[in-house]
Amino acid sequence: MEFTIEHLKKNFEKKEVLRDISFTFQEGKIYGLLGRNGAGKTTLFNCLNRDIRADGGDFYFSGPSGRRAVTPDDIGYVLSTPTVPEFLTGKEFLHFFLDINEKTIHNPLAVEEYFRIVNIEPEDQNKLMKDYSHGMKNKMQMLINIIAEPPLLLLDEPLTSLDVVVAEEMKELLRQLKKERIIIFSTHIMELALDLCDEIVILNQGKLEEVEKENLNSAEFKDKIIEMLKEESHD
């Protein structure tokens, strides 16, 4: 399976944020979407998730059976600031999600098994989510997407504000999740992208540019990226 973006554009009044985004993402990989804060990473995700309307272009899945349109169920979106129903406990929320999606969930597990996947302790499962830490709310967001199994997972700076232990847990979870799906992981932290991702794409001046894999850990690559991002800040 592949996910292809063709000539995607988005303007806000006179500012071109996405100028001509074209790229093909392949199944089974984590793609690091690297760019400065304000480069348009979240705008790109919001266009793909149809939270905002693009001004041009298209995106679709393709595979052995041909090309097909993207539906809302195809996309999982984990926000940098977790959004969960804070008036529910973690266990109530998970029961609710499982109940309303019971017809589409393949091979459901017991609730306790799901919490074990993301290392949420039994004593925390019955707490109101308003009392959850940022990292625990983020884990709940991730857990919903594990259960729903969307073929495309968009992660918008999900690890930036997590402590070291939780961030490492989430990275290992993502490595396990990438089989049979496409993960696009946005970040402005180059070291994080190099540590986690199989491929790197740079969002620079409104366009995407792929970085050759053999260059990822070279000093020349890092210098090139820094120069590209400096140019964008001057613009």
C-alpha positions as CSV (number, residue, x, y, z in Angstrom):
1,M,0.0,0.0,0.0
2,E,1.1,3.5,-0.7
3,F,-0.3,6.9,0.3
4,T,0.3,9.6,-2.4
5,I,-0.1,13.4,-2.1
6,E,-0.2,15.3,-5.4
7,H,0.2,19.1,-5.8
8,L,-1.4,19.9,-2.4
9,K,-1.6,23.7,-1.8
10,K,-2.9,25.9,1.1
11,N,-2.9,29.6,1.4
12,F,-3.9,31.8,4.3
13,E,-4.8,35.1,2.7
14,K,-1.6,36.1,0.9
15,K,0.7,33.7,2.6
16,E,1.5,30.4,0.8
17,V,2.0,27.8,3.5
18,L,1.9,24.7,1.3
19,R,3.1,25.6,-2.2
20,D,3.1,22.3,-4.1
21,I,3.3,19.2,-1.9
22,S,3.8,16.0,-3.8
23,F,5.1,12.8,-2.2
24,T,4.5,9.1,-2.0
25,F,4.7,7.3,1.4
26,Q,5.1,3.5,1.6
27,E,3.6,1.0,4.0
28,G,5.7,-0.3,6.9
29,K,7.8,2.9,7.5
30,I,7.9,5.8,9.9
31,Y,8.5,9.0,8.0
32,G,9.9,11.9,9.9
33,L,8.4,15.2,8.8
34,L,11.1,17.6,9.8
35,G,10.7,21.4,9.7
36,R,10.9,24.5,11.8
37,N,8.0,25.6,14.1
38,G,5.5,27.4,11.8
39,A,6.8,25.6,8.6
40,G,3.3,24.2,7.9
41,K,3.5,20.7,9.3
42,T,0.3,21.0,11.3
43,T,-1.4,22.7,8.3
44,L,-0.4,19.7,6.1
45,F,-1.9,17.3,8.7
46,N,-5.1,19.3,9.0
47,C,-5.5,19.3,5.2
48,L,-5.0,15.5,5.1
49,N,-7.4,15.0,7.9
50,R,-9.8,17.4,6.2
51,D,-10.0,19.6,9.3
52,I,-9.3,22.5,6.9
53,R,-9.9,22.7,3.1
54,A,-6.9,22.6,0.8
55,D,-6.7,25.1,-2.0
56,G,-5.7,22.5,-4.6
57,G,-4.3,19.0,-5.1
58,D,-5.3,15.5,-4.1
59,F,-4.3,12.5,-2.0
60,Y,-5.2,8.8,-2.1
61,F,-4.2,5.3,-1.4
62,S,-3.0,2.8,-4.0
63,G,-2.1,-0.8,-4.0
64,P,-2.6,-4.1,-5.9
65,S,-6.4,-3.5,-6.2
66,G,-5.8,0.0,-7.6
67,R,-6.4,3.6,-6.4
68,R,-9.0,4.6,-3.8
69,A,-10.0,7.7,-2.0
70,V,-9.2,8.4,1.7
71,T,-12.0,8.1,4.2
72,P,-12.2,9.5,7.7
73,D,-11.7,6.0,9.1
74,D,-8.4,5.7,7.2
75,I,-6.6,8.3,9.3
76,G,-5.5,8.4,12.9
77,Y,-4.4,11.8,14.2
78,V,-2.5,12.2,17.4
79,L,-2.2,15.9,18.4
80,S,0.7,17.6,20.1
81,T,-1.7,18.8,22.8
82,P,-3.8,15.7,23.8
83,T,-7.6,16.0,23.6
84,V,-9.5,13.5,25.7
85,P,-12.9,13.6,27.5
86,E,-11.6,14.7,30.9
87,F,-14.9,14.0,32.7
88,L,-14.4,10.2,32.1
89,T,-12.0,7.9,33.7
90,G,-9.5,6.1,31.4
91,K,-11.4,2.9,31.8
92,E,-14.8,4.5,31.1
93,F,-13.4,6.1,28.0
94,L,-11.9,2.9,26.7
95,H,-15.2,0.9,27.4
96,F,-17.1,3.7,25.5
97,F,-14.8,3.6,22.5
98,L,-14.9,-0.2,22.3
99,D,-18.7,-0.2,22.6
100,I,-19.3,2.3,19.8
101,N,-16.8,0.6,17.5
102,E,-17.5,-3.0,18.3
103,K,-18.5,-3.8,14.6
104,T,-15.2,-2.5,13.2
105,I,-12.6,-3.7,15.8
106,H,-10.8,-6.8,14.7
107,N,-9.8,-9.3,17.4
108,P,-10.7,-7.1,20.5
109,L,-8.8,-7.6,23.7
110,A,-9.8,-7.2,27.3
111,V,-9.7,-3.6,28.5
112,E,-6.8,-4.5,30.9
113,E,-4.8,-5.9,28.0
114,Y,-5.1,-2.6,26.1
115,F,-3.9,-0.6,29.2
116,R,-1.0,-3.0,29.5
117,I,0.1,-2.2,25.9
118,V,0.7,1.5,26.8
119,N,1.9,0.8,30.4
120,I,-1.0,2.6,32.3
121,E,-1.1,1.1,35.8
122,P,-4.3,-0.4,37.3
123,E,-4.5,2.4,39.9
124,D,-4.6,5.0,37.1
125,Q,-7.2,3.4,34.9
126,N,-10.0,4.5,37.3
127,K,-8.8,8.1,37.6
128,L,-10.6,10.9,35.8
129,M,-8.5,11.8,32.8
130,K,-8.5,15.5,33.9
131,D,-6.0,14.2,36.5
132,Y,-3.8,12.4,33.9
133,S,-0.4,13.8,33.1
134,H,0.3,15.1,29.6
135,G,2.1,11.8,28.9
136,M,-0.8,9.6,30.0
137,K,-3.3,11.6,27.9
138,N,-1.0,11.1,25.0
139,K,-0.9,7.4,25.7
140,M,-4.7,7.3,25.6
141,Q,-4.7,9.1,22.2
142,M,-2.2,6.6,20.9
143,L,-4.2,3.6,22.4
144,I,-7.4,4.6,20.5
145,N,-5.4,4.6,17.3
146,I,-3.9,1.2,18.1
147,I,-7.4,-0.2,18.5
148,A,-8.9,1.5,15.5
149,E,-5.9,0.4,13.2
150,P,-6.1,3.1,10.6
151,P,-3.7,2.6,7.7
152,L,-2.4,6.1,8.0
153,L,-1.3,7.6,11.3
154,L,-0.4,11.3,11.6
155,L,1.6,12.2,14.7
156,D,2.0,16.0,15.3
157,E,4.9,16.6,17.7
158,P,3.6,13.8,20.1
159,L,6.8,13.3,22.1
160,T,8.1,16.9,22.5
161,S,6.8,17.5,26.0
162,L,7.1,14.0,27.4
163,D,9.5,12.8,30.0
164,V,12.4,10.6,29.0
165,V,10.8,7.3,30.1
166,V,7.4,7.9,28.5
167,A,9.0,9.1,25.3
168,E,11.1,6.0,25.0
169,E,8.0,3.9,25.6
170,M,6.1,5.7,22.9
171,K,9.0,5.3,20.4
172,E,9.1,1.6,21.0
173,L,5.4,1.4,20.6
174,L,5.6,3.2,17.3
175,R,8.3,0.9,16.0
176,Q,5.9,-2.0,16.7
177,L,2.9,-0.2,15.1
178,K,4.5,0.6,11.7
179,K,3.9,-2.9,10.2
180,E,1.1,-2.7,7.7
181,R,0.5,1.0,8.1
182,I,2.1,4.3,7.2
183,I,3.2,6.6,10.0
184,I,4.1,10.3,9.4
185,F,5.8,11.8,12.5
186,S,6.2,15.6,12.5
187,T,8.9,17.2,14.6
188,H,11.2,20.2,14.7
189,I,13.9,18.1,16.6
190,M,16.4,16.6,14.2
191,E,17.9,14.1,16.6
192,L,14.4,12.7,17.4
193,A,13.7,12.2,13.7
194,L,17.0,10.5,13.2
195,D,16.5,8.2,16.1
196,L,13.0,7.0,15.3
197,C,12.3,7.3,11.6
198,D,13.1,5.1,8.6
199,E,12.9,8.0,6.2
200,I,13.1,11.8,6.5
201,V,11.2,14.4,4.5
202,I,11.9,18.1,5.0
203,L,9.1,20.7,4.8
204,N,10.9,23.7,3.7
205,Q,9.5,26.9,2.1
206,G,6.2,25.1,1.5
207,K,7.5,22.0,-0.3
208,L,8.6,18.5,0.7
209,E,12.1,17.2,0.0
210,E,13.2,13.7,0.7
211,V,16.6,13.0,2.2
212,E,18.5,10.0,0.9
213,K,18.7,7.3,3.6
214,E,22.4,6.8,3.4
215,N,22.9,10.5,4.2
216,L,20.8,10.6,7.4
217,N,23.7,10.3,9.9
218,S,26.3,12.3,8.0
219,A,27.6,15.6,9.1
220,E,26.9,17.0,5.6
221,F,23.2,16.1,6.0
222,K,22.9,17.9,9.3
223,D,24.7,20.9,7.9
224,K,22.4,20.9,4.9
225,I,19.3,20.7,7.0
226,I,20.4,23.5,9.2
227,E,21.1,25.7,6.2
228,M,17.7,24.9,4.7
229,L,15.9,25.8,7.9
230,K,17.9,29.0,8.3
231,E,16.8,30.1,4.8
232,E,13.2,29.5,5.8
233,S,13.5,31.6,8.9
234,H,14.8,34.5,6.7
235,D,11.8,34.2,4.4
